[in-house]
């Protein structure tokens, strides 16, 4: 359970950074 949650948090962090980069680049 903890491992899955950890993966989810990491994916969310990467997704947020990607969206922010695309927003700033637009």
DAHU-V520231 format. One record per pair of residues at least 24 apart in sequence whose C-alpha atoms are under 7 Angstrom apart, sorted by the first residue. I is the first residue (numbers start at 1). J is the second residue. D is the distance in whole Angstrom. If there is no record, write none. Layout:
i	j	d
I	J	D
I	J	D
//
This chain:
none
//
